[in-house]
Amino acid sequence: MATSLRRRGLALGALSLAGALTLSACGSSDSGDKGSGSGAAKTHTVKTAMGDVKVPVNPKRVVVLDTGELDSALTLGVQPVGGTHSASEDSFPSYLPASRTKNIKQVGEIANPNLETVASLKPDLILTSKVRDGDRYEQLRAIAPTVMTESTGTAWKENFQLHAEALGKQAEAKKVVADYDAHVAKVTEAIGGKEKAAATEVNFVRFVEGADIRIYGKQNYIGSILADLGMGRPAITDKAKDGFSYDVSPEKIDLADADVVFTSTYGDPAKAGATKTMNSGLWKGLKASKDGKVFKVDDRLWIAGIGYTAAGKILDEFQAKMTG
């Protein structure tokens, strides 16, 4: 997610507890180390955004600090002991099975985890990204070996591979990727094949509380899935800042026009401007609106899912809406 969720610095009490629970794994040899709560275990080295990190070969107590890491762990059959939630929600994404998330301990908001709570879970591995938690890396690695990717979003496939390596699930990851590729091919065929997909321009519009309306470009999670499907994208997407989004006011929402428009909302729809904008004459004048090709979707799935389980559900919903 692009919205910055960074908060004020952490309390000294939490920091002191995190320091007190420093794991020997962070500086041990590959012959073995004593991970918190898991006893002696062999380690292997993983190359991360913060350098080489020694992690347990078979981590048992994993804490995930963003939705992408949560999706990766569950997709690979790993049950995290702790995880963060978004600032606008107090639970884990509903697209994930409740049976898999009900026993995961809440450890605070994304980009603002409670280190005391994280430490209390005695993790032997922490998964997150530099863009979310780079400024607290030292505190996190004092609790457990911490594997950070550089960022989130558009690099989700590369991030998944790093997560799989850290979790010791490379074989499972290969099957996940193969299944996704087959799913993409199936959906592309279902909507009319590659030529029709390329000739159909799709836009994604996100309403964000406290920010301008975002017309999503090509360098983001949903943009990569649309690219995999071979969908056409309107010229406005090429103007997206850093390839991420082209931000507009409600008075310029006509720039979002396309054959098909998907929309989602982060926060309260009224405060995000979704309600007013989608009732405006400009919105109703969009080609997609006139043709009945505007589709509201779940923000926590289509934007914040950032993983293969989310992608599979997006592909199913995309097919249903495009062929319905």
C-alpha positions, 0 to 999 in steps of 0.5 A: 500500500502506498499510504504512509502509515508511519507513526511516532517513535516507540516507547522506551519500555518496549525498546528495552524489552526488545533488547532484553530478548536479543536472540543468539540467532542473529550472530550464530554460525550455520552449525546451529543456534538457539532461536527463541522458543524453538531450541537449537536449530540449524540455520541458513543464510538469506540475502535480504534488503538489509544484508545477509541474515541467518534464519532457522532452516524450519522456523516454527514461530513466525511473525509477519508485519504486513499483508503481503508477508501474511499472504505468503506465509499462509499460501505456503502452509505456514501458520504465523503466531503474530501479525499486523493489521492496517490502520483502517481496520482492526482485523486481518483481511477477510479474503483469508480463511478465518480458520487460518487467521483466528489464532494469529496474535495482533501485534499492532498496525502495519508500519507501527508494530508493538515491539513488546507484543512481538517479543512476547511471542518469542518468534524465531523469524520476522518477515517485513519490508524495509519500506515499512519497518526499515527504521526499526530494523535493529530493534526487530532483529534483536528480537529474532532474525528479521528478513526484509524485502526492499518494498512491497506492491509491484515486487510481490512476486520477488518478495514471495520468493524471498519469503519462501526461501526464509521459510524453507518452502521453495518447493511449495513456492514453485507449485504456487507460481505454476498454479498462478500461471495456469490460472492466468491463462485460463482467465485470459481465455475465458474473457475472449483470448489475448487479442480481446484482452489487449483491446480492452482498456481497464482502469483501476480507481482508488478512493483514499480517505485524506488524499486525492483520487488515485488512477492506478498505473502499471507499477503496482500489485493490481497493475502487475496482475492486469499485465499478466492477463494482457489487458489494455491500459488507457494512456493516462496510466503512463502519466502515473508518478513513478508508474504507481498512480495518477492522482486527480480531484473529483473535478477531473475524474473524467480522466479515469475513463476506460472500457472497464473501471474497477474501483475500491475505497480505503477508509470511509467512502464519504470521507474518501469522496467515493460517494460524491464522486460516483454520483457526479455527472462526470462519473456517470458520463464515463464510457464504462459507467454508461456501459455498465462496466464499473465494478466495485471491489474489496480494497483489502483484497485487490490493493492490499492483498499483495500475494498469490492467495489474493491474486487467485481470488482476484482472478476469479472475481475478474473473470466473473465480472468480465463475463457476467 
